[in-house]
Amino acid sequence: ARGVKHKNKVEFGIAVRNTSLRSFPDETPVFKSPEDKEFDRFQETGVQALTIAAILHTSREGRWYFVQIYNYTGWVKCEDLAVASCREEVFEYIDSKKFLTVTGNHVMTQFNPFEPEVSNKVFSMGTRIPLVADEDIENIGNQSTVFNYIV
């Protein structure tokens, strides 16, 4: 059985993109009335990219994690979290001494047609983005890093 056990292994992960934290492991929106399309009752909060999450459980079909972030618990799609090999790995990464903090509405990674998984990723105000330690990287995905931060 895949249900919650008396003792459960806790894993740690980090959000790889802005995502939703839901009351239930389902994307179906639920509204107070058919006319009220603004407030999804099962949307708990948003999770910013690079937010650390303690992973407490996995849904039966394996598509959702039940997580604890700093101020909420709820369900996040598995594809939106990178699972660390250990707790120290995720905190080492996020506690980097070299980082950027988004102070405007948002910033985006540079468009890169050769690596769509890192192209045009949005980071919202307040996001702390670790910088790559190796400043000698001159090329990523066939594009120059000149005048860019490497994150």
Order of alpha helices (4+ residues) and beta strands (2+ residues): beta-beta-beta-beta-beta-beta-beta-alpha-beta-beta-beta-beta-beta-beta
